[in-house]
Amino acid sequence: MPLRITTLAERPEFAATLWDMDHAWAGFMMNDPVADFFYPAATRTFADFVLVADDEAEPGRLVARGCMIPYPSKDDPLPDGGWDTVIRRGRIARDSAAGTDRVSALEITVRRDRLGSGVSPLMVAAMREHAARLGFSELVAPVRPNQKHLEPHTPMEEYAFRTRPDGLPHDAWLRVHVRAGGKIVRVASRSMVIAGSLAEWRAWTGLPFDRSGPVEVPGALTPVHCDVAHDHAVYVEPNVWVSHPLA
């Protein structure tokens, strides 16, 4: 069925259930503290930058959502801090009524039963079109490659620029962005940082976290660094900056 993709500002009825959609995100990913700068305010402060999609088969039931945030570049348009940095800059700029000159995608989440059905490319295209309507000449995205978790020990610098024989990216999600007109620019080496006590990490993952050193966690793009003596573990996730020129 054709998707109907609008902003949350146009379809405010989705606000109450925006975060209830069945998704495939790993549980530990819900514990990045910087997310609290965006998600609690997204349905009010950033409703013009949230896309929602449903279809004719189930009108009113969310198929996918996409979130963006405008932010000031501050002479560092694609920061190493990636996802975390653009959220901090964007929220501070909005709260202080400061100007913004760039816009970044934050996520596209597709309902679990619709994964692999071609929804993601439609959402990327809708993001590009909406960013252009808002007057931006470029949409950037700190992309989380969706197959990198299968190779947690491969450096992101190597993985991000790996291509298939046809020249397209090896990773499926990066491939969607490139096919849509995006260009892989660089790695955001510390795009998301999640730290917690060992008890918290055990609760988030079901793993023992009883030995110091790298711990492979399902869904993580790199190993989590565990320090038993100091009772903490830290996950530093690299993402890949993709630029979408909006001619």
Secondary structure, DSSP 4 states (H G I P E B T S, - for coil): --EEEEETTT-GGGGGGTT-S-----GGGGG-GGGGGTHHHHTTTTGGGEEEEEETTSTTS--EEEEEEEE--TT-SS-TTHHHHHHHHHHHHHHHT----EEEEEEEEE-GGGTTSSHHHHHHHHHHHHHHHTT-SEEEEEE--TTGGG-TTS-HHHHHT-B-TTSSBSSHHHHHHHHTT-EEEEEEEEEEEEEE-HHHHHHHH-----SSEEE--TT-SSPEEEETTTTEEEEEEEEEEEEEE--
